[in-house]
């Protein structure tokens, strides 16, 4: 009798866990698919809020916290002046960076030593740096570089590592170490990795293909 009850309880727990997992995947898949198509502040903010709600509902999944942080950084990037001016924009950048940092720290608590998490950490520091490049290049810029190196050391076949590295090379003036030709090599490397790799599941990080396609089109 006891054995029968134990088996029934085990089956019930397994069924519940499967249903929760299936619900989680169904909630995540369409939102993950949107990451390479967003192009406005509001769309990034809406997506960040959606991932945050999923994260708060699940609590044990690192990916929604990670995506919420990524989307928050992207919303911050799109909120910055698009005319190339490098003045003091800390009042724009910092609130987004602070919120993204809180979210990515929650992802770290659930998933240690993950390359994609460190890519987002890099992006957080880069956003803070762009808030005031003249005064923050050495501090936030240095932290961004450290995070990117950590991301590469954890997974040298992560295409997003090379995308972020390429963007830095592309937008940095040559007198400060930038190079559009070096950037192209890095975009090409990311592209080759994308072609050769296949996601392990539908909710793991996959963003970046559209970015690579866009930048490589600029060289034609």
GITA-V523531 format. One record per backbone hydrogen bond with DSSP energy under -1.0 kcal/mol. NH is the residue of the N-H (numbers start at 1). CO is the residue of the C=O. If there is no record, write none. Layout:
nh-><NH & NH>
co-><CO & CO>
This chain:
nh-><5 & 6 & 7 & 8 & 9 & 10 & 11 & 12 & 13 & 14 & 15 & 16 & 17 & 18 & 19 & 20 & 21 & 22 & 23 & 24 & 25 & 26 & 27 & 28 & 29 & 32 & 33 & 35 & 37 & 38 & 44 & 45 & 46 & 47 & 48 & 49 & 50 & 51 & 52 & 53 & 54 & 55 & 56 & 57 & 58 & 59 & 66 & 67 & 68 & 69 & 70 & 71 & 72 & 73 & 74 & 75 & 76 & 77 & 78 & 79 & 89 & 92 & 93 & 94 & 97 & 98 & 99 & 100 & 101 & 102 & 103 & 104 & 105 & 106 & 107 & 108 & 109 & 111 & 118 & 119 & 120 & 121 & 122 & 123 & 124 & 125 & 126 & 127 & 128 & 129 & 130 & 132 & 136 & 137 & 140 & 141 & 143 & 144 & 145 & 146 & 147 & 148 & 149 & 150 & 151 & 152 & 153 & 154 & 155 & 158 & 161 & 163 & 164 & 165 & 166 & 167 & 168 & 169 & 170 & 171 & 172 & 176 & 177 & 178 & 179 & 183 & 184 & 185 & 186 & 187 & 188 & 189 & 190 & 191 & 192 & 193 & 194 & 195 & 196 & 197 & 212 & 213 & 214 & 215 & 216 & 217 & 219>
co-><1 & 2 & 3 & 4 & 5 & 6 & 7 & 8 & 9 & 10 & 11 & 12 & 13 & 14 & 15 & 16 & 17 & 18 & 19 & 20 & 21 & 22 & 23 & 24 & 25 & 28 & 29 & 32 & 34 & 34 & 40 & 41 & 42 & 43 & 44 & 45 & 46 & 47 & 48 & 49 & 50 & 51 & 52 & 53 & 54 & 55 & 62 & 63 & 64 & 65 & 66 & 67 & 68 & 69 & 70 & 71 & 72 & 73 & 74 & 75 & 131 & 89 & 89 & 90 & 93 & 94 & 95 & 96 & 97 & 98 & 99 & 100 & 101 & 102 & 103 & 104 & 105 & 107 & 114 & 115 & 116 & 117 & 118 & 119 & 120 & 121 & 122 & 123 & 124 & 125 & 126 & 129 & 132 & 133 & 136 & 136 & 139 & 140 & 141 & 142 & 143 & 144 & 145 & 146 & 147 & 148 & 149 & 150 & 151 & 155 & 158 & 159 & 160 & 161 & 162 & 163 & 164 & 165 & 166 & 167 & 168 & 173 & 174 & 173 & 169 & 179 & 180 & 181 & 182 & 183 & 184 & 185 & 186 & 187 & 188 & 189 & 190 & 191 & 192 & 193 & 208 & 209 & 210 & 211 & 212 & 213 & 216>
